[in-house]
Structures are given as C-alpha cells and as structure tokens.
Amino acid sequence: MHCTGCQQENRLGAKFCDECGTPLLRPSESGEAAPSYAELQHSLTEALEQQTATGEILRAIGQSPTDIQPIFRTIAERAAVLCDVEVSTVTRFDGESIHVAALYNVNPAATEALRRLFPARPSAASASARAIRDRVVVHIPDVLIDQELEIQDAAVAAGIRAALAIPMLHGERVIGTVAIARHSAGRFSDNQIELLKTFAAQAVIAIENVRLFKELEARNRDLTATTEILQIISSSRTDVQPVFDAIVAQSLRLLGGFSAAVSFLKTRPARLSCGWRD
C-alpha cells in the first residue's frame, strides 16, 4: 500500500504506514482514489471551524435577545474569516430600501464610499441589491467587467474585485443579505457559497428571535399594566380617582408620551386626572 504522507510503499494489508504511521487509505468501491490523509484532515478542520462559528453566532443570539447588531457583527466577521476574504457585509431590507447593517474589515475610505450607496433600492447596482431584487444567490467573479454593476468606483475604493451575496429569506420574503468580497478576481468555491447560505439562515433566525422577544416583552408590559389597574379597581370600590391616576400613569409608561389625561363628565363637577413625564 502506498503512503500519501511519506510516499513509502508498505506491505499488502497494512493499515498504517510502517515509516510514518499515517493511516493507509484504500481506493473506494467506485474505483476513484480515496482522499488523502491531508485532505481528510483539512475537511475535519474546516468542519470544526464552521461548527465553532455556528456556536459563536448562537451564543450571540442568546446574549442579545433584543439587540440584533452584535449578531450581525459576529456573522460578518465569521463569514470573512472562514471564507478567507478581505471584506464582508450584512444588509437589511425593509421592503423598500436596503440598509447597511454591518461591515467587516473595510478601511475608512471604503466604508464611507460604500455607505454613500445606501439606503438603496433593489436593483442590479450591487451584488446585495441584485440578490434582494431577484431573491437568488448573486456571484460576481469580477466586478470590473460586470456589465450591470454600477458601483465600480466604490468597489475600486474598497479594493474589491469579486463579490458574492446570499439573500436572507423568511418564507417568500427577502429581509437582507450576507455578502463577502475579496481583492482578487475569480469564482468563489461551492463550500464558500454553502457556508454563506448557512450564515444567512442564522441571520434570519436571529432577526425573528429578536422580533418575537420584543413582542413578548410588549405583551408582558401590557398585561402587567392591566393587572395593576384591575387591582386598584378592586381596592377602590368607592373612589374612582385612584383608578384614573393609575390609568394615566400606565399610559405614560407604556406609550412614552409627554403627558396624559383622563376625564369624564358628571352633572357637576367634571372629574379630571392628569400626569406628566419628568
């Protein structure tokens, strides 16, 4: 058996190289050569790095239940590091305009050039705008020869030659993109594309998680306010003034207004309860 590590020819049936101890890999049943030890080790390292990145993003989601920004920063950083590229971005789409949510490893001049392009409408002007418009993966091997691209100047300022953008899809609705770019022209690998799809899916989970958490917080605040008012009603059966005062106080707390008032008209005189935010 031939060792792919040290090139030593070993005895028939040996499982490990007699010279260096490397596992000896036999051809697969299809007749194709089995992957080398180095290739297997690289695949295992790559898988471990991806699992580690996923764990970091999930931790960020758990630690930021009401703030999406730290999660976007983590996704942008991990995408750039694992895909071995110089630049990564995360964008959000509100249904009309595209907004920059996170930038990673972009120099100040390039950051300013890119930010001037946003907010932007879905179009063919950039990889992210095109991914949102068409709701598909957009792969641009060379931004300088793409006929539809309209951001060549910004790309040159950022040192970008190749770009890849993955849409964040929530059902049929696109809500943003995760994108990477590098300084050299050329195609991105299938592994890089699949990895970026994973990050886009995690970004969707994070956005939905924050939305649901905020909705739950709002419902809990409403329920607490209602409960407090009902408690005052039950303890003030002969005097409505404490009830009105509580309604005013809870209105200010929940709605965030400057002032609030509750009034009702009896034969005489009118009853009034007012409150002001400090």
Long-range contacts (C-beta under 8 A, 24 or more apart in sequence): 1-26, 4-36, 4-37, 4-38, 5-37, 5-38, 46-191, 49-82, 50-82, 50-195, 50-198, 53-78, 53-81, 53-82, 54-198, 54-202, 57-199, 57-202, 57-206, 58-202, 60-206, 61-202, 61-205, 61-206, 61-209, 64-210, 65-209, 65-210, 65-213, 66-210, 66-213, 66-214, 66-217, 67-210, 68-101, 68-206, 68-207, 68-210, 69-101, 69-102, 71-203, 71-206, 72-101, 72-102, 72-203, 72-206, 73-102, 73-104, 75-102, 75-178, 75-199, 75-202, 75-203, 75-206, 76-102, 76-103, 76-104, 76-178, 77-104, 78-199, 79-104, 79-178, 79-180, 79-195, 79-196, 79-199, 80-104, 80-105, 80-180, 82-195, 83-180, 83-188, 83-192, 83-195, 83-196, 85-180, 85-181, 85-182, 86-159, 86-160, 86-181, 86-182, 86-183, 87-158, 87-159, 87-160, 87-180, 87-181, 87-182, 88-178, 88-179, 88-180, 88-181, 89-114, 89-128, 89-177, 89-178, 89-179, 89-180, 89-181, 90-176, 90-177, 90-178, 90-179, 90-203, 91-118, 91-128, 91-132, 91-176, 91-177, 91-179, 92-175, 92-176, 93-122, 93-132, 93-174, 93-175, 93-176, 93-177, 96-121, 97-121, 98-122, 98-128, 98-129, 98-132, 98-176, 98-177, 101-176, 106-158, 107-158, 107-159, 109-157, 110-154, 110-157, 110-158, 110-159, 113-153, 113-154, 113-157, 113-158, 114-154, 114-158, 116-154, 117-151, 117-154, 123-150, 124-148, 124-149, 124-150, 125-149, 125-150, 125-151, 126-150, 126-151, 126-163, 126-165, 127-163, 127-164, 127-165, 127-177, 127-179, 127-181, 128-165, 128-177, 128-179, 130-165, 131-165, 131-166, 131-167, 131-174, 131-177, 131-179, 132-167, 132-174, 132-176, 132-177, 135-167, 135-169, 135-174, 136-167, 137-164, 137-165, 137-166, 137-167, 137-193, 137-197, 138-163, 138-164, 138-165, 139-163, 139-164, 139-187, 139-188, 139-193, 140-164, 141-185, 141-186, 141-187, 142-185, 142-186, 143-181, 144-185, 155-181, 159-183, 161-185, 162-186, 162-187, 162-188, 164-188, 164-192, 164-193, 164-196, 166-193, 166-196, 166-197, 166-199, 166-200, 167-200, 168-200, 168-201, 168-203, 168-204, 168-207, 169-200, 169-204, 170-204, 170-207, 170-208, 175-204, 175-207, 176-203, 176-207, 178-203, 221-253, 221-254, 222-254, 225-250, 225-253, 225-254, 240-271, 241-271, 241-273, 244-271, 244-273, 245-273, 245-275, 247-273, 248-273, 248-274, 248-275, 249-275, 251-275, 252-276, 252-277
